[in-house]
Amino acid sequence: MSDFVLGEFDPRSLVVGPEEGTTVHFGQAKSVRFIITGEQTGGHYSIVEHPVAPGFVGSPYHTHHGEDQYSYVLEGSVNVLIGDDVVEVPTGGFILKPRGIAHAFWNPGPEPAAVLELVAPGGFEQYFLELADLFESGGVSNPTAFQALTARYNLEVDVSSFVWLPERFGLVTDDPRA
C-alpha cells in the first residue's frame, strides 16, 4: 500500500467552511456538495454532502463496481435499501455501502436530511458534475446519454427504480425519468 502524502501545503487550505466547496444541482430538490475531491487526495477518496428534502429519493437503486461509500447522517434520518433490506440510519448513524451491492437512499421523514459521504477511491464526484450537466441540458431523459454516463463510471442504475422507489415507499422524485 502506498503512503498518502499531500506534499507542500498551507494547513488553512485544508479547512472547508460550511458554505464552501462546489455544489451541483439535479432538478429542484437534489444537490451534491463536493467537500474534498479525489484530485485533492491523489485519488484516494473524496468527500461529498447529500442534502435530501423531506420525502424525496436521494438516489435511485444502483450498484457501484469501482467505489465503496461510507455514509454518516449529519441531520434527519435516511432509509437505505441495500440489497433486499431496508435500514433506517438516524442522525449520527453510519452505513457502509460496499461496491458490488445495489443500494438506494431516501429521506422518509418530515424534516430535511443530510448525509456526509466518503467515497473511495476518489474521482466518482466527477459523475455528479456530468450528471448535473445532463440535467441542465435536458439530456438526462435521453436513455443513450444516461447509459453512456453510467458506463463511464462503471455504475449500474436500475432506471425502473425512478418509478418503483417512489411508489413502494411513498416518496417524491423530481427526476424526469420517473
VENQUIUR-V273442 format. One record per run of one state. SS is the DSSP state (H for helix, E for strand, - for the rest). FROM is the first residue (numbers start at 0). TO is the last residue. If there is no record, write none. Layout:
ss=SS from=FROM to=TO
ss=SS from=FROM to=TO
This chain:
ss=- from=0 to=9
ss=H from=10 to=13
ss=- from=14 to=20
ss=E from=21 to=25
ss=- from=26 to=28
ss=E from=29 to=35
ss=- from=36 to=36
ss=H from=37 to=40
ss=- from=41 to=44
ss=E from=45 to=51
ss=- from=52 to=54
ss=E from=55 to=63
ss=- from=64 to=66
ss=E from=67 to=74
ss=- from=75 to=75
ss=E from=76 to=81
ss=- from=82 to=83
ss=E from=84 to=89
ss=- from=90 to=92
ss=E from=93 to=96
ss=- from=97 to=101
ss=E from=102 to=105
ss=- from=106 to=111
ss=E from=112 to=119
ss=- from=120 to=123
ss=H from=124 to=136
ss=- from=137 to=137
ss=H from=138 to=140
ss=- from=141 to=141
ss=H from=142 to=151
ss=- from=152 to=153
ss=E from=154 to=156
ss=- from=157 to=159
ss=H from=160 to=168
ss=- from=169 to=170
ss=E from=171 to=171
ss=- from=172 to=177
